[in-house]
Amino acid sequence: MRKKKQGLGYGVIIISTLLAVGLLLGSYTASVASDKDQAQGVVDRSRVTFKEFMRDPHYSWLQENIDRAEGLLIFPQILKGGFILGGSGGTGVLLVRDKSTGEWSDPAFYTVGSVTFGLQIGGEATQLVMLAMSERAVQSLLSSSFKLGADVSMAVGPVGGGAKAGTDVPRVTADLISFAKSKGLYGGLNLEGAVVAVREGLNAAYYHEGATPEDIVLRREAANVMSAELREALKSKR
């Protein structure tokens, strides 16, 4: 009788263990699926944001100089109080152009945090596009995190219908050039000191575990066909 009871006890333990493992695996699978959905949402919103900037006549300088950029950061939404604890920030993507073919890479996922909203922007939510104009800017973005303005020069891009390619040489030669708008208002954010960091979880969910920005935008060993529309929008510039 004792052996029978012990057998039943072991059976309960085994079943409980299997159920616990099943719950953990189910939770992990759901988490990965959720991250993948979030990543795709960022990609889709980045495409919409890019097209809005390319259609807006106030961003003629951006439209005329994007072919000079080596990389492009797109943040569809930067929110006040939206970055971990306090501050402001959002999630976006980095794409890098292949110098030999001109083709854009798949997107790598990043966050930007502790952004200061200037009075000229007004509004709680802001769209941001940044041109990486030099290899040094691209290399800085490939680190796990870095502070804007610390290692690379940066400037707010010319905005307005009369902002042509030859306007303001210092801005043209900056490593990073930013453009922002919020609720129909045009201007810039104070990005000095803002931290840009890799979203490892989204990169893993969208590609594969351990996928790094170098794998995605430089070596191009990670790819996702679901980013095709974004890459096509950058290629066609519309």
JOWOJO-V26824 format. One record per backbone hydrogen bond with DSSP energy under -1.0 kcal/mol. NH is the residue of the N-H (numbers start at 1). CO is the residue of the C=O. If there is no record, write none. Layout:
NH_CO + NH_CO
This chain:
5_1 + 6_2 + 7_3 + 8_4 + 9_5 + 10_6 + 11_7 + 12_8 + 13_9 + 14_10 + 15_11 + 16_12 + 17_13 + 18_14 + 19_15 + 20_16 + 21_17 + 22_18 + 23_19 + 24_20 + 25_21 + 26_22 + 27_23 + 28_24 + 29_25 + 30_26 + 31_27 + 32_28 + 33_29 + 34_30 + 35_31 + 36_32 + 37_33 + 38_34 + 39_35 + 40_36 + 41_37 + 42_38 + 43_39 + 44_40 + 45_41 + 46_42 + 47_43 + 48_44 + 49_45 + 50_46 + 51_47 + 52_48 + 53_49 + 54_50 + 55_51 + 56_52 + 59_56 + 63_59 + 64_60 + 65_61 + 66_62 + 68_65 + 69_66 + 70_132 + 71_132 + 72_95 + 73_130 + 74_93 + 75_128 + 78_126 + 79_89 + 80_124 + 81_87 + 82_79 + 89_79 + 90_112 + 92_110 + 93_74 + 94_108 + 95_72 + 97_70 + 98_103 + 102_98 + 105_96 + 108_94 + 110_92 + 111_197 + 112_90 + 113_195 + 114_88 + 116_190 + 121_118 + 122_118 + 126_78 + 127_181 + 128_75 + 129_179 + 130_73 + 131_177 + 132_71 + 133_175 + 138_134 + 139_135 + 140_136 + 141_137 + 142_138 + 143_140 + 146_196 + 148_194 + 150_147 + 155_176 + 157_178 + 160_58 + 163_160 + 164_162 + 167_164 + 172_168 + 173_169 + 176_153 + 177_131 + 178_155 + 179_129 + 180_187 + 181_127 + 182_185 + 185_182 + 187_180 + 190_116 + 191_189 + 193_148 + 194_191 + 195_113 + 196_146 + 197_111 + 198_144 + 199_109 + 200_198 + 203_199 + 204_200 + 205_201 + 206_202 + 207_203 + 211_208 + 216_212 + 217_213 + 218_214 + 219_214 + 221_215 + 222_215 + 227_224 + 228_225 + 231_227 + 232_228 + 233_229 + 234_230 + 235_231 + 236_232 + 237_233 + 238_233
